[in-house]
Amino acid sequence: MQRLSLDAEVIRSLFPAYLLIDTDGRIISFGAYYRRLPQFADTRLNLFEIFTCETHEDIDAFRRLPPAGEPIRLHCRSSDTMLQGIAVPVAQGFLLAVNLIPTAAGIARGQFQLNDFGLADPLASGMPALIMQQASLDDARKSAQDLALEQERTTMVLSRVSRMAGYIAHDFNNFLSIIGLNCDLLLKDSTLGPQHLPKLQIIQDTVRRASATTYSLMTLAKLRHDSRARIDVDELIKTNLSFLRTVAGHDNVLAVDLAAEGSRVEVAAGALLNGLINLVINARDSFAAAGRITISTWPDTPAGEQLLSITVSDNGSGMSAETARQAFEPLFSTKATGNGMGLASVREFCREMGGDAALQTAPGIGTVVTLWLPIVDAVPKKWDLALPNAAPDASPDSDGPAKPTALVVEDERHAREALGELLADLGFRVLSAANADEAIAHLERGSVDLLLADVVMPGMSGIELAHWAEARGLAAKIVLMSGHLPDAQAMADNWQFLRKPLNAQRIRDLVVGASGD
């Protein structure tokens, strides 16, 4: 029977992965698919060097081929490429009319092209769809990677900016403390003429307003979700109200209805404030003209859970049902320049804190976003630091009871001096230290009734100093000072905290056990 002889063009069109070998097994011709493979640059290849032949173990097996041919299956030694088809004897040797067997891994790597599959290949009709689907998946994967990279860059920039804001606000808080404390001392000075009082009160009021701004900056500078503390949400909102009203816009009204009744939640304060800012911005952007935004809080008990509800509502344009369904999706935004991360990040934050978020909206009526956070406890009463032997009216040379001792640890000299003068007026014998090393030197000479220490100092921090002193029984009462709340885990339950900028009345209330901020 005469051996098969086919036109070369016909073979190439029907089998782009064909192989033609001579009677010794050398590859003398191959299809277009192999031109992309580097090993086929060598024109003296032997079939068995490149492939494992599952059906024909050596060249002798090919020499025994019947005229009609036999099925053949090849596996590439250097990759996972598989081929199958028919081997037939031809004039030059043996024609391996094989087609590629595509694998999921090969498709994912982009190993195959449409022209790798010939007209005779039953996969030819399906491969275009598979390859197009893989291309679509590749595009989606690249888009996701690009988005993740952009978010990482944005996070890095925000992290740098927030750290810088924190450093600036920390120093500015110290300056405000110096101004405020000395202003308070001047107001108590009986030798000062009454004509100066209005100007001093203006300075006091300006310090309070600047304090609210620096507190907002320091809260935003501490956005990490792992920096959790037990906070009074009503107090957080009231403290940052001036900042939130600035975000809302001067043409809009930002009202509050705070009824949390002292309930506290354990969250990252900076992240919660950032979420509220996001919601206020969304509400502001929904207004065609001036509008009203309301922030409300109250304790809620759905299904027996103790939750704090926080709502941000507006009378803006509202959303359609379709928009509302997509509102919490990470990449969805109704704004042309939006990244769709506002509501999604708020809900993610709430869920990380053990709560959730929901949305109510209607076109032309407005939107209400509700956040739920687990209540951990109510705000405790302020500690009574009145010391049994405190004698506010005793003079240094008095024969009365011995004065209690206060140790002030503050690296800012003028703030340290003002605090010392204030505590001396309250009847304390005052020791001063610019850092923890100086404070330890004082404490090693004897214990104190009150340790008042800044949290952020060069070297050992105020928290580390407080732990050192308490472990040795060298401080009866401990009060820490800072521009923002330290981590709850770092604070002992019996310590008290003063937020900077410092206020003379708050210190008086704390020390004499009176009620106050």
C-alpha positions as CSV (number, residue, x, y, z in Angstrom):
1,M,0.0,0.0,0.0
2,Q,1.3,3.4,-1.0
3,R,2.4,5.7,1.9
4,L,0.4,8.8,2.7
5,S,1.6,12.0,1.0
6,L,0.0,15.3,2.0
7,D,0.5,18.8,0.7
8,A,2.7,20.8,3.2
9,E,0.3,23.8,3.3
10,V,-2.6,21.5,4.1
11,I,-0.7,19.9,6.9
12,R,0.3,23.3,8.3
13,S,-3.3,24.6,8.3
14,L,-4.8,21.4,9.7
15,F,-2.1,20.7,12.3
16,P,-0.1,23.8,13.5
17,A,1.6,21.6,16.1
18,Y,2.6,18.8,13.6
19,L,6.0,17.1,13.6
20,L,7.7,15.4,10.7
21,I,10.5,13.0,11.6
22,D,12.8,10.8,9.5
23,T,13.3,7.1,9.9
24,D,16.0,7.8,12.5
25,G,13.8,9.9,14.7
26,R,15.3,13.3,13.7
27,I,12.8,16.2,13.4
28,I,13.0,17.5,9.9
29,S,10.0,19.8,9.9
30,F,7.6,21.2,12.5
31,G,4.5,23.4,12.8
32,A,4.4,27.1,13.6
33,Y,3.6,26.5,17.3
34,Y,7.2,25.3,18.0
35,R,8.8,28.4,16.6
36,R,8.2,30.1,20.0
37,L,10.1,27.3,21.8
38,P,13.8,28.0,22.2
39,Q,14.9,24.4,22.0
40,F,13.6,24.2,18.4
41,A,16.2,26.7,17.3
42,D,18.5,23.6,16.9
43,T,17.8,22.0,13.5
44,R,19.3,18.6,14.5
45,L,16.8,17.6,17.1
46,N,15.7,14.1,17.9
47,L,12.1,13.5,18.8
48,F,13.0,11.4,21.8
49,E,15.3,14.2,23.2
50,I,12.4,16.6,23.3
51,F,9.4,14.4,24.0
52,T,8.4,11.3,25.9
53,C,6.3,9.2,23.6
54,E,3.7,7.4,25.7
55,T,2.6,5.2,22.8
56,H,5.8,4.5,20.9
57,E,8.9,3.9,23.0
58,D,11.5,4.1,20.3
59,I,12.0,4.6,16.5
60,D,11.5,0.9,15.9
61,A,7.9,1.3,17.0
62,F,7.4,3.9,14.3
63,R,9.0,1.7,11.7
64,R,6.3,-0.9,12.5
65,L,3.5,1.6,11.8
66,P,0.7,0.3,9.6
67,P,0.0,2.4,6.5
68,A,-3.2,3.9,8.0
69,G,-1.2,5.0,11.1
70,E,-1.8,4.7,14.8
71,P,-2.8,7.0,17.7
72,I,0.1,8.8,19.4
73,R,0.5,10.8,22.6
74,L,3.5,13.0,23.4
75,H,4.6,14.8,26.5
76,C,7.2,17.5,26.4
77,R,10.2,16.8,28.7
78,S,10.8,20.5,29.6
79,S,7.2,21.6,30.2
80,D,3.7,20.3,30.8
81,T,2.8,20.5,27.1
82,M,0.8,17.5,25.9
83,L,0.1,16.6,22.3
84,Q,-2.0,13.8,20.8
85,G,-3.2,12.7,17.3
86,I,-2.1,10.1,14.8
87,A,1.3,9.0,13.5
88,V,1.4,7.9,9.8
89,P,4.2,6.8,7.6
90,V,5.0,9.2,4.7
91,A,7.6,9.5,2.0
92,Q,10.1,11.4,4.2
93,G,9.6,9.3,7.3
94,F,6.7,9.7,9.7
95,L,4.1,12.5,10.0
96,L,2.9,13.1,13.6
97,A,-0.4,14.9,12.9
98,V,-0.9,16.0,16.5
99,N,-2.9,18.8,18.3
100,L,-2.1,20.5,21.6
101,I,-4.0,19.5,24.7
102,P,-4.5,22.8,26.6
103,T,-4.1,22.7,30.4
104,A,-5.5,25.2,32.8
105,A,-2.0,26.2,33.9
106,G,-0.9,26.7,30.3
107,I,-3.9,28.9,29.6
108,A,-3.3,30.9,32.8
109,R,0.3,31.5,31.7
110,G,-0.8,32.7,28.3
111,Q,1.1,29.7,26.7
112,F,-1.4,29.3,23.8
113,Q,-2.5,31.4,20.9
114,L,-5.5,31.1,18.7
115,N,-3.4,30.0,15.7
116,D,-2.0,27.1,17.7
117,F,-5.2,25.2,17.0
118,G,-5.8,24.0,13.4
119,L,-9.0,23.5,11.5
120,A,-9.0,19.8,12.2
121,D,-8.8,20.4,16.0
122,P,-12.1,19.9,17.8
123,L,-10.9,22.4,20.4
124,A,-10.5,25.1,17.8
125,S,-14.0,26.4,18.2
126,G,-13.8,26.5,22.0
127,M,-10.3,27.8,22.5
128,P,-11.0,31.4,21.4
129,A,-13.6,31.7,24.2
130,L,-11.2,30.1,26.7
131,I,-8.3,32.4,25.7
132,M,-10.6,35.5,25.7
133,Q,-11.9,34.5,29.1
134,Q,-8.3,34.1,30.4
135,A,-7.4,37.5,28.9
136,S,-10.3,39.0,30.7
137,L,-9.2,37.4,34.0
138,D,-5.7,38.7,33.4
139,D,-7.0,42.2,32.9
140,A,-9.2,41.9,36.0
141,R,-6.2,40.6,38.0
142,K,-4.0,43.4,36.7
143,S,-6.7,46.0,37.6
144,A,-7.0,44.6,41.1
145,Q,-3.2,44.6,41.5
146,D,-3.0,48.2,40.2
147,L,-5.8,49.2,42.7
148,A,-4.1,47.5,45.6
149,L,-0.8,49.2,44.6
150,E,-2.5,52.6,44.4
151,Q,-4.2,52.0,47.8
152,E,-0.8,51.0,49.3
153,R,0.7,54.2,47.9
154,T,-2.2,56.3,49.3
155,T,-1.9,54.6,52.6
156,M,1.8,55.3,52.8
157,V,1.3,59.0,51.9
158,L,-1.5,59.3,54.5
159,S,0.6,57.6,57.0
160,R,3.5,60.1,56.5
161,V,1.1,63.0,56.6
162,S,-0.7,61.7,59.7
163,R,2.6,61.2,61.5
164,M,3.7,64.7,60.6
165,A,0.4,66.1,61.7
166,G,0.8,64.2,65.0
167,Y,4.3,65.6,65.6
168,I,3.1,69.1,64.9
169,A,0.0,68.8,67.0
170,H,2.0,67.4,69.9
171,D,4.4,70.3,70.0
172,F,1.5,72.8,69.4
173,N,-0.4,71.2,72.4
174,N,2.6,71.9,74.6
175,F,2.7,75.5,73.5
176,L,-1.1,75.8,74.2
177,S,-0.6,74.3,77.6
178,I,2.0,76.9,78.4
179,I,-0.2,79.7,77.2
180,G,-3.3,78.4,78.9
181,L,-1.8,77.5,82.3
182,N,0.0,80.9,82.6
183,C,-3.2,82.7,81.5
184,D,-5.1,80.8,84.2
185,L,-2.5,81.8,86.8
186,L,-2.7,85.4,85.7
187,L,-6.5,85.3,86.1
188,K,-6.0,84.2,89.8
189,D,-3.4,87.0,90.4
190,S,-5.1,89.6,92.7
191,T,-2.6,92.3,91.8
192,L,-3.7,92.3,88.1
193,G,-6.0,95.2,87.2
194,P,-9.6,94.4,86.0
195,Q,-8.9,96.1,82.7
196,H,-6.7,93.1,81.7
197,L,-9.4,90.4,82.4
198,P,-11.2,90.6,79.1
199,K,-8.0,90.2,77.1
200,L,-7.0,87.2,79.3
201,Q,-10.4,85.6,78.7
202,I,-10.0,86.1,75.0
203,I,-6.7,84.2,75.2
204,Q,-8.4,81.5,77.2
205,D,-11.2,81.1,74.6
206,T,-8.7,81.1,71.8
207,V,-6.6,78.3,73.5
208,R,-9.8,76.2,73.9
209,R,-10.7,76.6,70.2
210,A,-7.1,75.8,69.1
211,S,-7.2,72.8,71.5
212,A,-10.2,71.4,69.6
213,T,-8.3,71.7,66.3
214,T,-5.1,70.1,67.5
215,Y,-7.1,67.3,69.1
216,S,-8.7,66.5,65.8
217,L,-5.3,66.4,64.1
218,M,-3.9,64.1,66.8
219,T,-6.9,61.8,66.6
220,L,-6.6,61.6,62.8
221,A,-2.9,61.0,63.2
222,K,-3.6,57.8,65.1
223,L,-5.7,55.8,62.6
224,R,-4.4,52.3,63.2
225,H,-7.1,49.8,64.0
226,D,-4.9,48.0,66.6
227,S,-4.6,51.2,68.7
228,R,-7.9,50.6,70.5
229,A,-9.1,52.4,73.6
230,R,-12.3,52.6,75.6
231,I,-13.8,55.9,74.6
232,D,-16.9,58.0,75.2
233,V,-18.2,58.5,71.7
234,D,-20.3,61.6,72.7
235,E,-17.1,63.2,74.1
236,L,-15.2,62.3,70.9
237,I,-17.8,64.0,68.7
238,K,-18.1,67.1,71.0
239,T,-14.4,67.5,71.1
240,N,-14.1,67.4,67.3
241,L,-17.3,69.2,66.5
242,S,-15.6,72.4,65.3
243,F,-13.5,70.3,62.9
244,L,-16.5,68.3,61.7
245,R,-18.4,71.5,61.0
246,T,-15.5,72.8,58.9
247,V,-15.7,69.5,56.9
248,A,-19.5,69.9,56.5
249,G,-19.0,73.3,54.8
250,H,-19.9,76.8,56.0
251,D,-23.2,76.8,54.0
252,N,-24.5,73.7,55.7
253,V,-25.8,73.1,59.2
254,L,-24.2,70.3,61.2
255,A,-26.3,69.5,64.3
256,V,-25.8,66.8,67.0
257,D,-28.1,64.9,69.2
258,L,-25.9,63.0,71.6
259,A,-27.6,60.6,73.9
260,A,-25.1,57.8,74.5
261,E,-25.6,58.3,78.2
262,G,-21.9,57.7,79.1
263,S,-21.7,54.4,77.1
264,R,-18.2,53.6,76.0
265,V,-17.0,51.5,73.0
266,E,-13.5,50.0,72.6
267,V,-12.3,51.2,69.2
268,A,-9.5,53.0,67.4
269,A,-10.6,56.6,68.0
270,G,-8.8,58.0,65.0
271,A,-10.4,55.4,62.7
272,L,-13.9,56.2,64.1
273,L,-13.3,59.9,63.6
274,N,-12.1,59.2,60.1
275,G,-15.3,57.2,59.4
276,L,-17.5,60.1,60.6
277,I,-15.6,62.5,58.4
278,N,-16.2,60.2,55.4
279,L,-19.9,60.2,56.2
280,V,-20.1,63.9,56.7
281,I,-18.3,64.5,53.3
282,N,-20.7,62.1,51.6
283,A,-23.7,64.0,53.1
284,R,-22.2,67.4,52.1
285,D,-21.7,66.2,48.6
286,S,-25.3,65.2,48.3
287,F,-26.6,68.8,48.6
288,A,-27.5,70.8,45.5
289,A,-27.8,73.8,47.8
290,A,-27.4,74.4,51.6
291,G,-28.5,71.4,53.6
292,R,-28.6,69.9,57.1
293,I,-26.5,67.1,58.6
294,T,-27.3,65.5,61.9
295,I,-25.0,63.2,64.0
296,S,-26.9,61.2,66.6
297,T,-26.0,58.7,69.2
298,W,-28.0,56.4,71.6
299,P,-27.7,53.0,73.3
300,D,-29.5,50.3,71.4
301,T,-30.4,46.7,72.4
302,P,-31.3,44.7,69.2
303,A,-31.8,41.0,70.0
304,G,-30.5,41.6,73.5
305,E,-27.1,43.0,72.4
306,Q,-25.7,46.1,74.0
307,L,-24.8,48.3,71.1
308,L,-24.2,52.0,70.6
309,S,-25.9,53.4,67.5
310,I,-24.3,56.3,65.7
311,T,-26.2,57.9,62.8
312,V,-25.2,60.5,60.2
313,S,-28.3,61.7,58.4
314,D,-28.8,64.4,55.8
315,N,-31.7,65.9,53.7
316,G,-29.7,65.7,50.5
317,S,-30.5,64.2,47.1
318,G,-30.7,60.6,48.5
319,M,-30.0,57.5,46.4
320,S,-32.0,55.2,44.1
321,A,-32.6,51.6,45.1
322,E,-30.0,50.4,42.7
323,T,-27.4,52.8,43.9
324,A,-28.2,51.9,47.6
325,R,-27.7,48.2,46.8
326,Q,-24.2,49.0,45.6
327,A,-23.3,51.7,48.1
328,F,-21.1,49.5,50.3
329,E,-19.2,47.8,47.5
330,P,-15.5,48.6,47.7
331,L,-15.1,50.1,44.2
332,F,-18.5,51.7,43.8
333,S,-18.8,55.5,43.7
334,T,-21.4,57.9,42.4
335,K,-18.7,60.6,42.0
336,A,-16.7,61.0,38.8
337,T,-13.5,61.3,40.8
338,G,-14.4,59.0,43.7
339,N,-12.6,55.8,44.5
340,G,-15.7,54.1,46.1
341,M,-13.8,53.5,49.4
342,G,-15.8,55.7,51.8
343,L,-18.8,53.6,52.8
344,A,-17.0,50.4,52.3
345,S,-14.2,51.4,54.6
346,V,-16.7,52.6,57.2
347,R,-18.5,49.2,57.2
348,E,-15.2,47.3,57.2
349,F,-14.1,49.4,60.3
350,C,-17.4,48.7,62.1
351,R,-17.1,44.9,61.5
352,E,-13.5,44.8,62.6
353,M,-14.7,46.4,65.8
354,G,-17.4,43.8,66.3
355,G,-20.3,45.9,64.9
356,D,-21.8,46.7,61.5
357,A,-23.2,49.5,59.3
358,A,-26.4,50.0,57.4
359,L,-28.0,52.5,55.0
360,Q,-31.5,54.0,54.6
361,T,-32.1,56.4,51.7
362,A,-34.7,57.6,49.3
363,P,-34.4,59.9,46.2
364,G,-35.1,63.5,47.0
365,I,-35.5,62.8,50.8
366,G,-32.0,62.1,52.0
367,T,-29.8,59.4,53.5
368,V,-29.3,57.9,57.0
369,V,-26.1,55.9,57.6
370,T,-26.2,53.9,60.9
371,L,-23.2,52.5,62.7
372,W,-23.4,49.9,65.5
373,L,-20.5,49.4,67.9
374,P,-20.5,47.1,70.9
375,I,-20.8,48.9,74.3
376,V,-18.1,47.8,76.7
377,D,-19.1,49.9,79.8
378,A,-20.3,53.3,81.0
379,V,-17.9,56.1,81.6
380,P,-16.7,55.9,85.2
381,K,-16.7,58.8,87.5
382,K,-13.5,60.8,87.7
383,W,-11.1,59.6,90.3
384,D,-11.0,61.4,93.6
385,L,-7.4,62.4,94.0
386,A,-8.0,64.5,97.1
387,L,-5.3,63.4,99.4
388,P,-6.1,63.0,103.1
389,N,-3.2,65.2,104.2
390,A,-3.7,67.9,101.5
391,A,-3.7,71.3,103.0
392,P,-4.3,73.9,100.2
393,D,-4.0,76.9,102.5
394,A,-0.9,75.8,104.3
395,S,2.2,78.0,103.9
396,P,5.7,76.5,103.5
397,D,6.6,77.6,107.0
398,S,3.3,76.4,108.6
399,D,3.4,74.2,111.6
400,G,0.3,72.4,110.3
401,P,0.1,69.0,108.6
402,A,2.9,68.1,106.2
403,K,2.2,68.9,102.6
404,P,1.6,66.1,100.1
405,T,4.3,65.7,97.5
406,A,3.7,66.0,93.8
407,L,6.3,65.0,91.2
408,V,5.8,66.8,87.8
409,V,7.6,65.1,84.8
410,E,7.4,67.2,81.7
411,D,10.1,67.8,79.1
412,E,8.7,71.2,78.1
413,R,10.3,73.6,80.7
414,H,7.7,76.4,80.7
415,A,4.8,73.9,81.0
416,R,6.6,72.1,83.8
417,E,7.1,75.4,85.7
418,A,3.4,76.4,85.2
419,L,2.2,73.0,86.4
420,G,4.5,73.3,89.4
421,E,3.2,76.7,90.3
422,L,-0.4,75.6,90.0
423,L,0.1,72.5,92.2
424,A,2.0,74.6,94.8
425,D,-1.0,76.9,95.0
426,L,-3.1,73.8,95.7
427,G,-1.0,72.9,98.7
428,F,1.5,70.5,97.3
429,R,5.2,70.3,97.8
430,V,6.4,70.1,94.1
431,L,9.3,68.2,92.7
432,S,10.1,68.7,89.0
433,A,11.8,66.5,86.4
434,A,12.5,67.0,82.7
435,N,12.6,63.3,81.9
436,A,12.2,59.9,83.3
437,D,15.8,59.6,84.5
438,E,15.5,62.7,86.6
439,A,12.1,61.5,87.9
440,I,13.6,58.1,89.0
441,A,16.3,59.9,90.8
442,H,13.6,61.8,92.8
443,L,11.6,58.6,93.4
444,E,14.6,56.7,94.6
445,R,15.0,59.3,97.4
446,G,11.4,58.8,98.5
447,S,7.8,58.1,97.4
448,V,5.3,60.8,96.3
449,D,1.6,61.3,96.8
450,L,1.0,62.3,93.1
451,L,3.0,61.5,90.0
452,L,2.0,63.7,87.1
453,A,3.9,62.7,83.9
454,D,3.8,63.4,80.2
455,V,3.3,60.3,78.1
456,V,5.6,61.4,75.2
457,M,9.2,62.2,76.4
458,P,12.7,61.6,75.2
459,G,13.9,58.2,76.4
460,M,11.6,56.3,78.8
461,S,8.0,57.2,78.2
462,G,5.6,58.4,80.9
463,I,3.7,55.1,80.7
464,E,6.9,53.2,81.3
465,L,7.8,55.5,84.2
466,A,4.4,55.0,85.7
467,H,4.7,51.2,85.6
468,W,8.2,51.5,87.2
469,A,7.0,53.7,90.0
470,E,3.8,51.6,90.7
471,A,5.7,48.3,90.7
472,R,7.9,49.7,93.6
473,G,5.1,51.4,95.4
474,L,6.6,54.9,95.0
475,A,3.5,56.8,93.8
476,A,0.2,56.8,95.6
477,K,-1.7,58.3,92.7
478,I,-0.6,58.4,89.0
479,V,-1.9,60.9,86.4
480,L,-0.6,60.8,82.8
481,M,-0.8,63.7,80.3
482,S,-0.9,63.6,76.5
483,G,-2.6,65.1,73.4
484,H,-4.4,61.8,72.6
485,L,-5.5,58.7,74.5
486,P,-2.8,56.1,74.9
487,D,-3.6,52.5,74.1
488,A,-6.0,51.0,76.7
489,Q,-3.8,48.0,77.2
490,A,-0.9,50.2,78.3
491,M,-2.8,51.9,81.0
492,A,-3.5,50.5,84.5
493,D,-7.1,50.7,85.7
494,N,-6.2,52.9,88.7
495,W,-4.5,55.6,86.7
496,Q,-6.0,58.9,85.6
497,F,-5.5,60.7,82.4
498,L,-5.4,64.4,81.4
499,R,-5.7,65.5,77.8
500,K,-3.5,68.3,76.6
501,P,-3.6,71.2,76.2
502,L,-3.8,71.4,79.9
503,N,-6.4,73.4,81.7
504,A,-5.9,74.7,85.2
505,Q,-9.5,74.1,86.2
506,R,-9.5,70.5,85.1
507,I,-6.3,70.0,87.1
508,R,-7.9,71.6,90.2
509,D,-11.1,69.5,89.8
510,L,-9.0,66.3,89.5
511,V,-6.8,67.0,92.5
512,V,-9.4,68.2,94.9
513,G,-11.9,65.6,93.8
514,A,-14.5,68.1,92.4
515,S,-16.6,67.2,89.4
516,G,-15.5,68.6,86.1
517,D,-14.3,67.9,82.6
